[in-house]
Amino acid sequence: MNHHPVKSSRIASVGYDESSRTLEIRFHQLTTLQYQHVPARIFRDFLSVVSKGRFYDGVIKGKFPEIKIT
């Protein structure tokens, strides 16, 4: 999965696999989380918003099945 580096105090990069609708988020603390069944528009919106942390907290966290990778 290709990751896009982002400007955020909490999030280092974001990746998305359209075929499986999986969103992957790498945090600066070296934790990586995957979210399942995420629509592509959520990924596109995530890349375009100014506050990645606020978007993560309000739109992604707790809203999609989560798997901790590292």
C-alpha positions in Angstrom: 0.0 0.0 0.0 1.4 3.4 -1.0 1.5 5.9 1.8 1.2 9.7 1.5 3.1 11.7 4.0 0.9 14.3 5.7 1.5 17.4 7.8 0.1 16.6 11.3 1.4 16.6 14.8 -0.1 13.1 15.3 -0.2 11.4 11.9 2.9 10.6 9.8 1.3 9.1 6.7 -1.9 7.8 5.2 -2.5 5.0 2.7 -5.5 3.5 0.9 -6.2 0.3 -1.0 -9.3 0.9 -3.2 -9.9 -2.7 -4.1 -10.2 -3.8 -0.4 -11.4 -0.3 0.8 -8.7 -0.4 3.5 -7.4 2.9 5.0 -4.0 2.6 6.8 -2.8 5.4 9.1 0.8 5.6 10.5 1.2 7.7 13.6 4.4 9.5 14.7 4.5 7.2 17.8 5.1 4.3 15.3 1.6 2.8 15.7 -0.1 1.7 12.4 -3.8 1.2 12.3 -5.9 -0.2 9.4 -9.6 0.6 9.0 -11.8 -1.6 6.9 -14.8 -0.7 4.6 -13.7 2.9 4.2 -15.2 4.7 1.1 -12.6 6.3 -1.2 -14.2 9.7 -0.6 -13.2 9.5 3.0 -9.6 8.9 2.0 -9.7 11.8 -0.5 -11.3 14.1 2.1 -8.7 13.0 4.7 -5.8 14.1 2.4 -7.4 17.5 1.7 -8.4 18.7 5.2 -6.2 21.0 7.1 -6.5 19.2 10.5 -5.8 15.5 10.0 -6.1 14.8 13.7 -9.5 16.4 14.0 -10.7 14.6 10.9 -9.4 11.3 12.2 -11.2 11.8 15.6 -14.5 12.9 14.1 -14.8 10.8 10.9 -12.7 7.7 11.2 -11.9 6.6 14.8 -14.7 4.4 16.1 -16.6 4.5 12.9 -14.9 1.7 11.0 -13.6 -1.8 12.0 -10.0 -1.2 13.3 -7.0 -3.5 13.2 -3.7 -2.6 14.9 -0.7 -3.5 12.7 2.1 -2.2 14.9 
